Amino acid sequence: MELTRCLRHFNELMFEREHQVTICSRPWDSIQSLSLILDDQWDEESESSIFKDLPPAMTSLALDLVTWVGIADRPDINDIPLQVPPQSLSRLTTLELLWDWPGTQLFKLLQHCPELVTLGIDPFNRDWEMGADTAFMRHILEEGLTLPKLHTIRLIHASSSALVQLKSLKTPAITDIDIEFGGFGASGKREGRALEAFFDGKSKETLRSLQIRAALIKGNPFEWTSILRNLPNLTRLTLDNVAFDVGRFKDLIYLDDVCSMLSVLELLNSPYGFDLEPVRKFVERRGIALVMTQGY
Protein backbone atom coordinates (compact mmCIF):
# COMPACT_ATOMS: atom_id res chain seq x y z
CA MET A 1 0.00 0.00 0.00
CA GLU A 2 1.31 3.50 -0.83
CA LEU A 3 2.63 5.39 2.19
CA THR A 4 0.21 8.31 1.97
CA ARG A 5 -2.71 5.86 1.84
CA CYS A 6 -1.25 4.04 4.85
CA LEU A 7 -1.23 7.30 6.79
CA ARG A 8 -4.80 8.04 5.73
CA HIS A 9 -5.88 4.56 6.88
CA PHE A 10 -4.04 5.07 10.17
CA ASN A 11 -5.96 8.32 10.72
CA GLU A 12 -9.24 6.54 10.08
CA LEU A 13 -8.39 3.84 12.61
CA MET A 14 -7.54 6.46 15.23
CA PHE A 15 -10.81 8.26 14.56
CA GLU A 16 -12.66 5.01 15.22
CA ARG A 17 -10.68 4.50 18.42
CA GLU A 18 -11.65 7.95 19.69
CA HIS A 19 -15.15 6.62 20.19
CA GLN A 20 -13.85 3.77 22.32
CA VAL A 21 -11.37 5.53 24.61
CA THR A 22 -10.88 9.03 25.84
CA ILE A 23 -8.65 11.04 23.56
CA CYS A 24 -6.09 11.70 26.30
CA SER A 25 -5.43 7.96 26.60
CA ARG A 26 -4.09 7.60 23.05
CA PRO A 27 -0.27 7.18 23.10
CA TRP A 28 -0.21 8.85 19.68
CA ASP A 29 -1.15 12.18 21.23
CA SER A 30 1.93 12.26 23.47
CA ILE A 31 4.42 11.91 20.59
CA GLN A 32 6.73 14.93 20.50
CA SER A 33 8.91 14.04 17.50
CA LEU A 34 7.55 12.57 14.27
CA SER A 35 9.22 11.58 10.99
CA LEU A 36 7.09 10.82 7.92
CA ILE A 37 8.51 9.33 4.72
CA LEU A 38 6.01 9.96 1.93
CA ASP A 39 8.27 9.52 -1.07
CA ASP A 40 6.39 7.10 -3.33
CA GLN A 41 3.01 8.56 -4.37
CA TRP A 42 1.02 11.61 -3.38
CA ASP A 43 -2.50 10.92 -2.15
CA GLU A 44 -3.26 14.16 -0.31
CA GLU A 45 -6.80 15.50 -0.76
CA SER A 46 -8.19 18.97 -0.16
CA GLU A 47 -11.25 17.61 1.63
CA SER A 48 -9.47 15.07 3.85
CA SER A 49 -5.83 15.79 4.64
CA ILE A 50 -3.48 12.98 5.67
CA PHE A 51 -2.03 15.45 8.20
CA LYS A 52 -5.30 16.25 9.94
CA ASP A 53 -4.59 14.24 13.11
CA LEU A 54 -0.95 14.98 13.88
CA PRO A 55 0.01 14.55 17.55
CA PRO A 56 -0.94 17.64 19.56
CA ALA A 57 2.26 17.34 21.62
CA MET A 58 4.48 17.30 18.51
CA THR A 59 7.24 19.94 18.46
CA SER A 60 9.58 18.27 15.93
CA LEU A 61 8.53 17.18 12.43
CA ALA A 62 10.56 15.62 9.61
CA LEU A 63 8.96 15.27 6.17
CA ASP A 64 10.47 13.28 3.30
CA LEU A 65 8.15 14.12 0.41
CA VAL A 66 7.80 12.62 -3.04
CA THR A 67 9.97 14.63 -5.43
CA TRP A 68 8.36 17.35 -7.50
CA VAL A 69 9.82 15.73 -10.61
CA GLY A 70 7.99 12.53 -9.69
CA ILE A 71 4.55 14.20 -9.78
CA ALA A 72 5.17 16.91 -12.38
CA ASP A 73 3.02 15.14 -14.98
CA ARG A 74 -0.12 15.26 -12.85
CA PRO A 75 -2.94 17.32 -14.43
CA ASP A 76 -3.53 19.12 -11.09
CA ILE A 77 0.15 19.95 -10.60
CA ASN A 78 -0.58 23.62 -9.80
CA ASP A 79 -3.17 22.75 -7.16
CA ILE A 80 -1.60 19.81 -5.33
CA PRO A 81 -2.51 20.29 -1.66
CA LEU A 82 -0.06 20.09 1.24
CA GLN A 83 -2.26 20.77 4.22
CA VAL A 84 -0.33 20.50 7.43
CA PRO A 85 -2.67 22.13 9.98
CA PRO A 86 -1.51 25.61 11.06
CA GLN A 87 -2.11 24.68 14.71
CA SER A 88 0.41 21.82 14.34
CA LEU A 89 2.95 24.03 12.58
CA SER A 90 2.57 26.75 15.20
CA ARG A 91 3.96 24.44 17.93
CA LEU A 92 7.02 23.26 16.01
CA THR A 93 10.50 24.14 17.23
CA THR A 94 12.24 21.82 14.74
CA LEU A 95 11.34 21.21 11.10
CA GLU A 96 13.35 18.98 8.73
CA LEU A 97 12.37 18.74 5.06
CA LEU A 98 13.56 16.65 2.14
CA TRP A 99 12.09 19.05 -0.30
CA ASP A 100 12.28 20.10 -3.95
CA TRP A 101 8.74 21.48 -4.16
CA PRO A 102 8.24 25.10 -5.32
CA GLY A 103 9.08 27.95 -2.98
CA THR A 104 5.41 28.88 -2.73
CA GLN A 105 4.61 25.64 -0.91
CA LEU A 106 7.55 26.05 1.48
CA PHE A 107 6.75 29.60 2.53
CA LYS A 108 3.08 28.73 2.98
CA LEU A 109 4.23 26.19 5.58
CA LEU A 110 6.80 28.44 7.23
CA GLN A 111 4.40 31.35 7.68
CA HIS A 112 2.70 29.28 10.41
CA CYS A 113 5.94 28.44 12.29
CA PRO A 114 6.64 31.36 14.67
CA GLU A 115 8.23 29.09 17.33
CA LEU A 116 10.71 27.44 14.96
CA VAL A 117 14.26 27.21 16.36
CA THR A 118 15.89 24.74 13.92
CA LEU A 119 15.16 24.46 10.20
CA GLY A 120 16.77 21.83 7.97
CA ILE A 121 16.13 21.53 4.23
CA ASP A 122 17.50 19.13 1.62
CA PRO A 123 16.50 20.41 -1.87
CA PHE A 124 18.14 17.40 -3.61
CA ASN A 125 20.45 19.85 -5.43
CA ARG A 126 17.55 20.74 -7.74
CA ASP A 127 16.54 24.18 -8.90
CA TRP A 128 13.47 25.52 -7.13
CA GLU A 129 10.55 26.85 -9.10
CA MET A 130 8.63 29.83 -7.78
CA GLY A 131 5.32 27.98 -7.89
CA ALA A 132 1.83 28.60 -9.21
CA ASP A 133 0.80 31.27 -6.69
CA THR A 134 3.18 33.87 -8.06
CA ALA A 135 1.40 36.76 -6.30
CA PHE A 136 2.06 35.15 -2.91
CA MET A 137 5.67 34.40 -3.81
CA ARG A 138 6.30 37.90 -5.17
CA HIS A 139 5.03 39.27 -1.85
CA ILE A 140 7.41 36.97 0.05
CA LEU A 141 10.37 37.92 -2.14
CA GLU A 142 9.62 41.62 -1.71
CA GLU A 143 8.57 41.75 1.95
CA GLY A 144 10.23 38.65 3.41
CA LEU A 145 9.00 36.23 6.05
CA THR A 146 10.23 36.57 9.63
CA LEU A 147 11.00 33.56 11.82
CA PRO A 148 11.72 35.41 15.06
CA LYS A 149 13.12 32.50 17.11
CA LEU A 150 15.10 30.64 14.44
CA HIS A 151 18.65 29.94 15.65
CA THR A 152 19.87 27.27 13.21
CA ILE A 153 19.55 26.74 9.46
CA ARG A 154 20.96 23.58 7.87
CA LEU A 155 20.87 23.14 4.09
CA ILE A 156 22.04 19.90 2.47
CA HIS A 157 22.49 19.48 -1.30
CA ALA A 158 21.62 23.14 -1.64
CA SER A 159 21.03 24.63 -5.08
CA SER A 160 21.73 28.24 -5.97
CA SER A 161 18.05 28.86 -6.74
CA ALA A 162 17.05 27.53 -3.30
CA LEU A 163 19.49 29.93 -1.63
CA VAL A 164 18.20 32.88 -3.64
CA GLN A 165 14.61 32.17 -2.59
CA LEU A 166 15.61 31.52 1.03
CA LYS A 167 17.14 35.00 1.22
CA SER A 168 13.55 36.07 1.95
CA LEU A 169 13.70 34.40 5.36
CA LYS A 170 14.26 37.11 7.97
CA THR A 171 16.01 35.59 10.98
CA PRO A 172 16.75 38.19 13.68
CA ALA A 173 17.98 35.55 16.18
CA ILE A 174 20.08 33.33 13.88
CA THR A 175 23.32 31.99 15.40
CA ASP A 176 24.32 29.00 13.24
CA ILE A 177 24.19 28.46 9.46
CA ASP A 178 25.38 25.25 7.81
CA ILE A 179 25.20 25.07 3.99
CA GLU A 180 26.30 22.04 2.00
CA PHE A 181 26.19 22.35 -1.78
CA GLY A 182 25.83 19.43 -4.15
CA GLY A 183 29.51 19.30 -5.07
CA PHE A 184 31.56 20.96 -7.77
CA GLY A 185 29.21 20.35 -10.66
CA ALA A 186 27.46 23.70 -10.28
CA SER A 187 28.84 27.04 -11.33
CA GLY A 188 31.10 28.57 -8.73
CA LYS A 189 30.04 32.05 -9.78
CA ARG A 190 26.40 31.14 -9.18
CA GLU A 191 27.20 29.72 -5.76
CA GLY A 192 29.15 32.82 -4.76
CA ARG A 193 26.34 35.16 -5.84
CA ALA A 194 23.69 32.93 -4.24
CA LEU A 195 25.55 32.95 -0.92
CA GLU A 196 25.81 36.72 -1.01
CA ALA A 197 22.08 37.02 -1.75
CA PHE A 198 21.18 34.48 0.96
CA PHE A 199 22.88 36.50 3.69
CA ASP A 200 21.02 39.68 2.78
CA GLY A 201 18.03 38.73 4.94
CA LYS A 202 19.91 37.23 7.86
CA SER A 203 20.85 38.99 11.08
CA LYS A 204 24.41 40.16 10.73
CA GLU A 205 24.88 40.79 14.44
CA THR A 206 23.74 37.46 15.89
CA LEU A 207 25.44 34.91 13.59
CA ARG A 208 28.27 33.15 15.40
CA SER A 209 28.99 30.02 13.33
CA LEU A 210 29.09 29.63 9.54
CA GLN A 211 29.80 26.32 7.81
CA ILE A 212 30.13 26.02 4.03
CA ARG A 213 30.60 22.56 2.54
CA ALA A 214 31.20 21.01 -0.91
CA ALA A 215 31.27 24.34 -2.71
CA LEU A 216 33.18 25.93 -5.55
CA ILE A 217 33.49 29.67 -4.98
CA LYS A 218 35.16 31.63 -7.74
CA GLY A 219 34.68 34.81 -9.71
CA ASN A 220 34.71 38.27 -8.16
CA PRO A 221 37.34 38.22 -5.38
CA PHE A 222 35.32 40.74 -3.39
CA GLU A 223 32.25 38.47 -3.13
CA TRP A 224 33.76 36.39 -0.33
CA THR A 225 35.12 39.47 1.43
CA SER A 226 31.75 41.24 1.26
CA ILE A 227 29.98 38.20 2.75
CA LEU A 228 32.38 38.06 5.71
CA ARG A 229 32.37 41.83 6.20
CA ASN A 230 28.62 41.64 6.78
CA LEU A 231 29.07 39.07 9.60
CA PRO A 232 30.86 41.18 12.23
CA ASN A 233 30.33 38.83 15.21
CA LEU A 234 31.25 35.56 13.51
CA THR A 235 33.41 33.49 15.87
CA ARG A 236 33.71 30.20 13.95
CA LEU A 237 34.14 29.71 10.20
CA THR A 238 34.24 26.23 8.65
CA LEU A 239 35.12 25.61 4.99
CA ASP A 240 34.74 21.87 4.37
CA ASN A 241 35.68 20.60 0.91
CA VAL A 242 35.45 24.13 -0.47
CA ALA A 243 37.46 25.10 -3.54
CA PHE A 244 38.37 28.78 -3.59
CA ASP A 245 41.28 31.08 -4.28
CA VAL A 246 43.39 30.83 -1.13
CA GLY A 247 44.96 34.14 -2.07
CA ARG A 248 41.82 35.81 -0.78
CA PHE A 249 43.17 35.34 2.72
CA LYS A 250 45.87 37.82 1.72
CA ASP A 251 43.10 40.34 1.13
CA LEU A 252 41.74 39.71 4.64
CA ILE A 253 45.01 40.01 6.58
CA TYR A 254 44.88 43.78 6.95
CA LEU A 255 41.12 44.27 6.71
CA ASP A 256 40.50 44.64 10.43
CA ASP A 257 36.78 45.23 9.93
CA VAL A 258 36.39 41.73 8.44
CA CYS A 259 36.19 38.73 10.79
CA SER A 260 37.28 40.86 13.72
CA MET A 261 35.66 38.44 16.23
CA LEU A 262 36.75 35.21 14.55
CA SER A 263 38.39 32.80 17.00
CA VAL A 264 38.34 29.47 15.10
CA LEU A 265 38.97 28.80 11.40
CA GLU A 266 38.42 25.25 10.13
CA LEU A 267 39.67 24.25 6.68
CA LEU A 268 38.55 20.64 6.31
CA ASN A 269 39.18 18.21 3.45
CA SER A 270 41.46 20.69 1.73
CA PRO A 271 43.23 19.53 -1.45
CA TYR A 272 46.79 18.25 -1.27
CA GLY A 273 49.19 21.00 -2.24
CA PHE A 274 46.97 23.61 -0.62
CA ASP A 275 49.01 26.81 -0.14
CA LEU A 276 48.91 27.31 3.62
CA GLU A 277 51.07 30.44 3.74
CA PRO A 278 48.32 33.09 3.25
CA VAL A 279 46.16 31.28 5.81
CA ARG A 280 49.02 31.00 8.28
CA LYS A 281 49.74 34.73 8.07
CA PHE A 282 46.05 35.52 8.52
CA VAL A 283 45.53 33.40 11.64
CA GLU A 284 48.83 34.43 13.23
CA ARG A 285 48.12 38.14 12.84
CA ARG A 286 44.58 37.74 14.19
CA GLY A 287 45.33 35.19 16.92
CA ILE A 288 42.89 32.68 15.44
CA ALA A 289 42.96 28.94 16.13
CA LEU A 290 43.38 26.96 12.89
CA VAL A 291 42.03 23.43 12.37
CA MET A 292 43.01 21.88 9.05
CA THR A 293 42.65 18.47 7.39
CA GLN A 294 43.46 17.27 3.88
CA GLY A 295 40.99 15.12 2.02
CA TYR A 296 41.73 14.89 -1.68
N, C-alpha and C positions, 0 to 999 in steps of 0.2 A: 504494500500500500504506500502511496506517495506520502512524504513526510507532512506536508501541509494538511492532507486529509486525515492523517493520524492525529494531528493536533486538534483538528476540528472534532473528531470522534471522541478524543479525550475530554474536550470541553463539554460535549453532550453527556458523557458519563458523569462528569462532576455535577452538572445541572440536575441530573436525576438523583444523585446522592444528596443534594441539598434538601430534598424533600424527606430524606430518611434520617439525617443527623443535623444537628445545629451547625451553622456555617463555621463557627469558631473551632469546631472539632476536626476540621479538615487539615491534615498535615500540609497540604498544598499551600494553604494560606499563610503559613509561617516561613515559607522559602524566601530567603533574602537575596540569593544570587542565582540567576537562571541563564542557561546557554541554550539557544535554539539553532539547530542546523536545518535550514530549509532550502537546500541547494539543488533539488531535483526538478520539481515542478512548482508552479505558483497557482494556488487554489483559493486565494483570498477573494472574498466577496464583499461588496459594499453593504449589503443588508445584514450579513452575519460574519463578523470578523473573527479570524482564528485567534486574535489577541484579546478578545473581549473579557476573558477571565484570568488575566495574569495575576500572580500572587500579590495581595495588597501590601505585604511586608517587603516586597522586592525593592532593593536599592541598587542592584547591579544587574545589567542585562547585556548579553552578548548575542548578536544576530549574525548568522552566516546565511546570506540570502542567495537565491539563484541568480546567476549573472544576468546582467541586462542583455548581453549578446544572446543568451539562451532563450529569451522571451521576446526578442525584438521583432519577430515575425507575427506576433499576435495582432489581430485586427483592432483590439482595444488598447494598444500599447500606450497611448497618450492618457488613458484613464485608469490604468492599473492601480487598484487601491492598496495602500499600506497603512492600515488603521490601528496603530498602537494607541490605546486610549490616553488622552492628555493627562488624566489623573495618575496613570502609571508612570508616564514620562516625568511628571512633576516631582516624583519622589526619588528619581535616580540620582546617584552620586557617581556612578561609573557606567559608561556606555562603550561597548566594543562592537565594531561593525566590520564585516567583510563585505565590501560595498563598492559596486561600480555603477549604481543607479544614478540618474541625473541629479544635479545639485538641488533642483527644486524639491525633490523628495527628501533629501537630507535636511535641508533647512526647515522644512515643514515639521520634521521630527524635533529638531534642536530648539525650535521656538518655544517648546513646552518643557524645556529642561533647565529651569533656573537654578537648581541645586547641584548641577553637574560639577564634579571636581576633576574627574579623569575621563578623557575622551581618546579612544583609539580607533583608527580607521585604516583598513587595508583596501585600497582602490584597485588591486590586481595590476598595477602599472598601466591601467587603461585611461584614455582620455575621457574626461567627464563631459557629458552634454549639459546644456543649461536646463533642458526639460520643457514640457509642453506649456506650463504656466509661466510664460515669459514675463508677464507683468509682475507677478510675485517675485521672480528671480531678479528682475531689474531693480525692484525696490530694495531687495537684500543687498545687491551689489552697490547700490548708491548709498543706502542708509546704514547698512551693517546689521548684525545681530549680536547682542551682548549676552555673554554667559558670565555673570558677575563673580561666580565662585570657582571657575575653572582654573586649576593649578597646573595640570599636566596634559599635553597633547602628544600622542604617539602616532606617527604615520609610517606604515610599512608598504613597500612597493608603491611609493608615491609617484604620481605623474605630475608633470608641470601644470596641466590644466586643473588638476585637483587643488594644487597649491594656490593657483591664481583665484579660484573660487573661494577657497578657505580664507583668503585674506579678509573676507567680509566678516569673519568672526572677531568680535571685539572682546578681548580677554583682559580686563583690568587687574586681575589677580594672578596672572600666569607666572609660574616659577620655573617650569621645566618643559622643554620642547625637544622631541626626539624624532628626526626625519630620516627614514631610509628610502633611498630611491631604488629603482629597479635594476641598477647596474649601469654599465657604461654604454649601453646601446642608444640612449637618448642623447639629444644635443646638449652639450655642456653650456652653451650660451643660453638655451632655454631654461635650464636648471638654475643658472645664476640669476637670470631675470625673475624667474618664478619665486625663488627664495627671497629676493629683494621685495617683490610685491607682497608675499605672504606676511612679512614682518611689519608691513605698513599698519595693520590693524591691531597689532599686539602691544601690550604694555611694555614700554622700553625701560621703565624703572624697576619693575618687579622681577624680570627674567634673570635667573641665577645660573641655569644650566642649559647649554645648547649642544645637542649631539646631531651630527650630520654623518650619514653612512651611505656607502655605495654610490657615490656621486662623482660626476665629472664637471668641474667648475672651471670654465675658461672664458676668454673674451676680454671684456673691459676690465683692466686691473683694478679699477676703483670700485667695482661692484662689491667685492668681498670687503674692502675697507669700509664702504658706506654701510653695509649691513652691520658690521661690528661697531662702528661709530655710534649707531643708533641703539646699542645695547650697553649703556654705561655701567650697569651694576652686575654684568656677567662675571661670575667667579669660576666657572668651569666650562671649558670648550673641548669637545671631543670630535675629532675628524677620523672616522673609521672607514678604511678602504676608500678614501677620497683622493682623486687625482686633481691636482691643482699646481699652479706655478709657485714653487716654494720661495721664489724670489720675492713674493709679496710680503713675506715676513720682514724683508729689508725695508719695505715701505712703512711697516708698523713700528720699527725700532724706536724712532724718534717722534712718533705721533702720540704724545702723552694723553691726548683726549680719547684715544681708542684703546679699549680693553684695560682701562686704568685700574679696575678692581679684580682683574683676572688673577687667580691663585694657582690654578691647575690647567695645564694643557696636555691633552692626550692625543697622540698621533698613532693610531692603531692600524695594523695591517698595511704599513707603508711599503712601497716597492723597494726591492733591493737596489742599492745604488742611490738611494734618496740622499740629497745634499742636506746634511744636518747643520751646516755652518750658519746659514741665516737664522735658523730656529734657535740654535745655541746662543747666538748673540742676543736674540730677542728675549729669551727667558732669563739669561744672566743679567741683562740690564734691568729687567722688570722684577727680578726675584720670584719668578714663577716656577713651580714644580713641573717637571716634564716627565711624562710617561710615554714610552715609545715601544712599539713592536713592529716587526717586519713580517709581511704575510705573503708576498708574491714577487 
